[in-house]
């Protein structure tokens, strides 16, 4: 503002100087548009990369959870199979003990 007051005060309006300033403003505006477009493009790229990383992270988490669930299910099935085998073994052992504990049948009397 001070420059303008010193230069312009008492002088006529300089068309050439005004045109030069207008060109400079136009150049600055076009540069600003370029920088804004470039910044938006970079922001969009970074956003896309973050979305891809988040998607990959979610897929990995889902896969890990599915593997964990499958492992738990397999462990439960194995545990149930062991319980069934144990029960079968207990029944067999019980039947063997019952069979061997029966009293000896009475001998037939020798009556002639």
C-alpha positions as a Markdown table, in Angstrom:
| # | Residue | x | y | z |
|---|---|---|---|---|
| 1 | Unk | 0.0 | 0.0 | 0.0 |
| 2 | Unk | 2.8 | 2.4 | 0.8 |
| 3 | Unk | 4.6 | 1.6 | -2.5 |
| 4 | Unk | 1.4 | 2.4 | -4.3 |
| 5 | Unk | 1.0 | 5.7 | -2.4 |
| 6 | Unk | 4.5 | 6.7 | -3.2 |
| 7 | Unk | 4.4 | 5.7 | -6.8 |
| 8 | Unk | 0.9 | 6.5 | -7.8 |
| 9 | Unk | 0.1 | 9.6 | -5.8 |
| 10 | Unk | 0.2 | 12.6 | -8.1 |
| 11 | Unk | 0.9 | 10.5 | -11.1 |
| 12 | Unk | -1.3 | 9.3 | -13.9 |
| 13 | Unk | -2.5 | 5.7 | -14.1 |
| 14 | Unk | 0.3 | 3.6 | -15.8 |
| 15 | Unk | -1.4 | 1.2 | -18.2 |
| 16 | Unk | 1.8 | -0.8 | -18.9 |
| 17 | Unk | 2.4 | -1.3 | -15.2 |
| 18 | Unk | -1.2 | -2.3 | -14.6 |
| 19 | Unk | -0.9 | -4.8 | -17.5 |
| 20 | Unk | 2.3 | -6.3 | -16.0 |
| 21 | Unk | 0.6 | -6.7 | -12.7 |
| 22 | Unk | -2.4 | -8.3 | -14.3 |
| 23 | Unk | -0.1 | -10.8 | -16.1 |
| 24 | Unk | 1.7 | -11.6 | -12.8 |
| 25 | Unk | -1.7 | -12.1 | -11.1 |
| 26 | Unk | -2.8 | -14.4 | -14.0 |
| 27 | Unk | 0.4 | -16.4 | -13.7 |
| 28 | Unk | 0.0 | -16.7 | -10.0 |
| 29 | Unk | -3.6 | -17.9 | -10.4 |
| 30 | Unk | -2.6 | -20.5 | -13.0 |
| 31 | Unk | 0.2 | -21.7 | -10.8 |
| 32 | Unk | -2.1 | -21.9 | -7.8 |
| 33 | Unk | -4.6 | -23.9 | -9.9 |
| 34 | Unk | -1.8 | -26.3 | -10.9 |
| 35 | Unk | -0.6 | -26.7 | -7.3 |
| 36 | Unk | -4.2 | -27.2 | -6.0 |
| 37 | Unk | -4.8 | -29.9 | -8.8 |
| 38 | Unk | -1.5 | -31.5 | -7.9 |
| 39 | Unk | -2.3 | -31.5 | -4.2 |
| 40 | Unk | -5.7 | -33.0 | -4.9 |
| 41 | Unk | -4.2 | -35.7 | -7.1 |
| 42 | Unk | -1.7 | -36.6 | -4.4 |
| 43 | Unk | -4.4 | -36.6 | -1.7 |
| 44 | Unk | -6.5 | -38.9 | -3.9 |
| 45 | Unk | -3.6 | -41.3 | -4.4 |
| 46 | Unk | -2.8 | -41.4 | -0.7 |
| 47 | Unk | -6.4 | -42.0 | 0.1 |
| 48 | Unk | -6.6 | -44.8 | -2.4 |
| 49 | Unk | -3.4 | -46.4 | -1.0 |
| 50 | Unk | -4.8 | -46.1 | 2.6 |
| 51 | Unk | -8.1 | -47.8 | 1.4 |
| 52 | Unk | -6.2 | -50.6 | -0.2 |
| 53 | Unk | -4.1 | -51.1 | 2.9 |
| 54 | Unk | -7.2 | -51.1 | 5.1 |
| 55 | Unk | -8.9 | -53.6 | 2.8 |
| 56 | Unk | -5.9 | -55.8 | 2.9 |
| 57 | Unk | -5.7 | -55.5 | 6.7 |
| 58 | Unk | -9.4 | -56.5 | 7.0 |
| 59 | Unk | -9.0 | -59.4 | 4.6 |
| 60 | Unk | -6.0 | -60.6 | 6.6 |
| 61 | Unk | -7.9 | -60.2 | 9.9 |
| 62 | Unk | -10.9 | -62.1 | 8.4 |
| 63 | Unk | -8.6 | -64.9 | 7.2 |
| 64 | Unk | -6.9 | -65.1 | 10.6 |
| 65 | Unk | -10.3 | -65.3 | 12.3 |
| 66 | Unk | -11.5 | -68.0 | 9.9 |
| 67 | Unk | -8.3 | -70.1 | 10.5 |
| 68 | Unk | -8.7 | -69.6 | 14.2 |
| 69 | Unk | -12.3 | -70.7 | 14.1 |
| 70 | Unk | -11.4 | -73.8 | 12.0 |
| 71 | Unk | -8.6 | -74.7 | 14.4 |
| 72 | Unk | -11.0 | -74.4 | 17.4 |
| 73 | Unk | -13.6 | -76.5 | 15.6 |
| 74 | Unk | -11.0 | -79.2 | 14.7 |
| 75 | Unk | -9.8 | -79.2 | 18.3 |
| 76 | Unk | -13.4 | -79.6 | 19.6 |
| 77 | Unk | -14.0 | -82.4 | 17.2 |
| 78 | Unk | -10.8 | -84.1 | 18.2 |
| 79 | Unk | -11.8 | -83.7 | 21.9 |
| 80 | Unk | -15.2 | -85.1 | 21.2 |
| 81 | Unk | -13.7 | -88.1 | 19.4 |
| 82 | Unk | -11.4 | -88.7 | 22.4 |
| 83 | Unk | -14.4 | -88.6 | 24.8 |
| 84 | Unk | -16.3 | -91.1 | 22.6 |
| 85 | Unk | -13.3 | -93.4 | 22.6 |
| 86 | Unk | -12.9 | -93.1 | 26.3 |
| 87 | Unk | -16.6 | -93.9 | 26.8 |
| 88 | Unk | -16.2 | -97.0 | 24.6 |
| 89 | Unk | -13.2 | -98.1 | 26.5 |
| 90 | Unk | -15.0 | -97.6 | 29.8 |
| 91 | Unk | -18.0 | -99.7 | 28.6 |
| 92 | Unk | -15.7 | -102.5 | 27.4 |
| 93 | Unk | -13.7 | -102.5 | 30.7 |
| 94 | Unk | -17.0 | -102.5 | 32.6 |
| 95 | Unk | -18.3 | -105.4 | 30.6 |
| 96 | Unk | -15.1 | -107.3 | 31.1 |
| 97 | Unk | -15.2 | -106.8 | 34.8 |
| 98 | Unk | -18.9 | -107.9 | 35.0 |
| 99 | Unk | -18.1 | -111.0 | 33.0 |
| 100 | Unk | -15.2 | -112.1 | 35.1 |
| 101 | Unk | -16.9 | -111.4 | 38.4 |
| 102 | Unk | -19.8 | -113.8 | 37.9 |
| 103 | Unk | -19.7 | -116.7 | 40.2 |
| 104 | Unk | -18.6 | -120.0 | 38.9 |
| 105 | Unk | -21.6 | -122.0 | 37.8 |
| 106 | Unk | -22.5 | -124.8 | 40.3 |
| 107 | Unk | -21.0 | -128.1 | 39.4 |
| 108 | Unk | -23.4 | -130.8 | 38.4 |
| 109 | Unk | -23.8 | -133.3 | 41.2 |
| 110 | Unk | -22.5 | -136.7 | 40.6 |
| 111 | Unk | -25.4 | -138.7 | 41.4 |
| 112 | Unk | -25.5 | -142.0 | 40.1 |
